[in-house]
Amino acid sequence: MPIAIEQVRDRLGALADKGKALIDGRHKSEFSNQEMVDTAGFREWRVGCVAFLREALGPESPYAKEFEFNCDSPFLSAVVRGMAVLRATREYIEFGPVARVEELVAAEIFTDLIGIASRLLREGRHNAAVIIAAAVLEDVMRRSARHRQIPIRENVDNLLELNARMVAGGAYPPTLGKRIEEWAQLRARAEALVLDADERPALEAFIKGVRDFVNDHLF
């Protein structure tokens, strides 16, 4: 499922809390007389931090790299450096133009739009439901193409043309490409206002398919 932006903030806060607890429980090493934190707790916390930073900001993010480089041992000084990176990350997520977080916000919007499409379908407004879901599909395809550096013609390629470029670029297998061709036909018929209630099972499957596509291809 797409990750909500609030989940990013909550996860970052939880990791900061765990780091603070490690610092509060520090002790002197009996071998080096240096201050250390609990080794097992540190390993668990560090893995969680590294996974979070890579997923939220991307593996090449300077924040992820900085954390991995500076927070590499259970010595208190290393944990303090790691906490500083988490604080900087919090500020960056709150105030900086983070591309990955922008995608998370987009995922929230798309989830809301798909929910609206499902509601319209339940209300019998089949054409409107398909048009909204298809618009989400096309937007996500464009984002995925940019991310994969698949050349597309911005605001020119239609759904079928985008699909052909995505399949040729290896973004997904031809079997999914065939399904999207069928979805494009549904969209064309919706725009012509010729869908009817008898097609509801197929339209429900279409909306579910778009939801799955968002989950699989937005990030």
N, C-alpha and C positions, 0 to 999 in steps of 0.2 A: 504494500500500500504506500502511496505517497506520504512523505514525512511532512507534518505541519510545522510551520515556522515556530509556533509556540513550543513544539517538542524540541526543537533545536535549542531554544533558550533554556528550557527546563533541564535538558540533558547537560548543557554547559554548567548550569547552576549546581546540579547534582555532583558533577565531577569536581567542581571547585570546593564543594562541601566535603567531599571525601579527601581531597588534598589537605584541607584545613585540619580535618580529624587526624590525618597522618602526622602533620606538624605538631599538633597538640600532644600526641602520644610519643614524641621523640624520646630517645634515650642515648646514653653514652655507650659507644662501642668498647667492649672490654679489651679489644686488641689494639685499636688505634687512638682511643680516647676522643674520637670525633663523634659529633652528634649524628644519629641515624634515625630513620623511621622503621616501622615494621616491614621486614623484607617481603613477606608474602602479600601483605596489603599493598605495598608499593607496586609490585609486579601487576597485580590485578588492576590497580588504578592507572598505571602507565599504559597498559594495553587498551583500556577503555578510552583514555585520552587520545592515543594515537589513532585508534579506529574512528573516533568521533571527528577529529580534525581532518583526517583524510576524506571521510564521507561528506562532511559539511562544506569544506573548503577546497577539496581536491588534493591528491597526493603530492602535487608540485607546489602547493601553497607554502609561502615562506613561514607561516605560522606552524604548519605541520612539521616542516623541516627543522625549524628552530626548537620546537619542543623535543623532537627525537634526539637532536644533537646535545641539548643542554640538560635534559632530564633523563640521564642514562644510568643512574645508580640510586640506591636507597639512602645516600647521604643527605642530611638535611639541606645542605646548600643546593644540591641538584633539585630537590623537591621545591624549594623556594623559587628557583629559576623557572621550573615548570609552571608554578602558580602564576608567575609574572606573565608567561606566555598566554595562559588561560584568560587573565584579566585583559590583556591586549586583544585577544580574540573576541571577547565579549564587546569591547568598544568597537571593534571593526564590524562585527555583525550588526550592532545597533546603529552605527553611523556611517559605515563605509559601503561602497558599491560592490558587494560580494556577488559574483556571478552565480555561484552555487545556491546562495540564499535567494537570489532572484528567481531561480528555478523552483525553489520550494514554495515561494509565494505564488508563482504561476500554477504550481500543482494544486494549491488550495483553490485558486480561482477556477481551474478546470474541473476540480471535483464538485464545486458548487454548480457549475454550468451543466455538468452531466446529471446532477441531482435535479436541476430544473427540467432538463430534457425528459427524465424519467417521470416527473410529475405531469408534464404536458401530455405524455403518452397515456398515463392513467386517466387523464381528463378527456381523452379522445382527440387531442389536437396533434395528430400524427405528423403532419407536414412540418409544423413548427419544431416538434421534438427532434426530428431527423436533421433539420437544417442546423439547429444548435449543436447537436452532437457531431455533425460533420465538420462544422467550423472548428470545434476543439481538435478533432482528428487532424485537420489540415495544419493548424497552428503547431501542434506537437511534431508533425512530420517536418515542418520547416525548421524548428529548433533542432531536431535530431540531425537533419542534414547539415546545418551550420556546425554543430558540434563535431560531426564526423568529417567535415570539410568536403562534403559531397556538393559539387557545383549545382546550384539551382538558379532560376531566374526569379528574383524577388518580385512579388506582386504580379507575376506574369504566369508562371506555371500553375495550371489547375490541378485538381486532386489526382487525376489520372497521370498527368505528366510528372508530378512529384513522385507518385508511386513508382513509375518506371525508372526514374533516376535513383530512387532509394534502393530498389531491387538490384539495379545495375551496380550500385555502389556497395552492395553487400550489407546494407543496414538490416535487412531481414530476408528470410527465404522466399522464393517464388510462390510457395503455397499461401503465405500471408499476403503477398502481392495480389494473388487472385481474389482473395476475400475483399481486399480493399477496392479492387475493380468493381465487385458486386456492390460494395457500400457506396461507391461513386454513382452507380446507377440509381440506388435508392435516393441519394441526394438530388439527382437530376429530376427524379419523379416527384420528390417533395417540393422542389422549387416550382414545378409545374402544377402543384396542388392536386395530384391524382392518386395519392395513397389513400387506402381505405381501412376500415376496422378489421377486415378479414386478415390483414397482413400483420396484425399486432405481434404474434409470436416472433416473426422474422425481425420486426423492428426492436423488440426487446433484446433479441440476440445481438442486433447491431449495436445498441447502446452499451450492452455489456462488453462487446468486443472493443468498442472505443475506450471504455474504462480500463480494460486490460492493456490496451495499447499505450495509454498514458502511463500506467504503472511500469510498463516494460521499457519504454523508449524515451521518456522525458529526460531521464538522468543519464 
